C-alpha cells in the first residue's frame, strides 16, 4: 500500500467550536497515531470541511454555538464516513434517530476517545 493511502486511513476531522477542546482532541489523536485536522466552529464551514476530503472519521461537536450539527451528520452518513458525536450531554442528549452513533462525552480522557474511535471505525485490513 502506498503512503498516501495509509495517510488517508489515518485522517480525522475535528469539528469543534471550543479551541481548547479542539487542541486537546488533536493532541490525543496524534498520540493515538492519527493525523487530525480541525474545522471552524460554524455550521457552514463544518459542512464544507466534511464534504472536502475522504476522512477516516469525524469528531463532531453536537452544538456549534447556537447551531446543531445534525445536517453535517446526515452528510457524513450519506458518504459512509464514520463519525463520533462529542457532547457534554451524552447519548441521551442526542436526537432519537442518532442515539446509535458513538459518543464522546465531555469531559473526556484519551481512553474515552480510544473507545469511541474503536466503536466508530471498522477494523483496518
Secondary structure, 3 states (H helix, E strand, C coil): CCHHHHHHHCEEEEECCCHHHHHHHHHHHHHCCCEEEEECCCHHHHHHHHHHCCCCEEEEECEECCEECHHHHHHHHHCCCCEEEEECCCHHHCCHHHCCCCEEECCCCHHHHHHHHHHHCCCCC
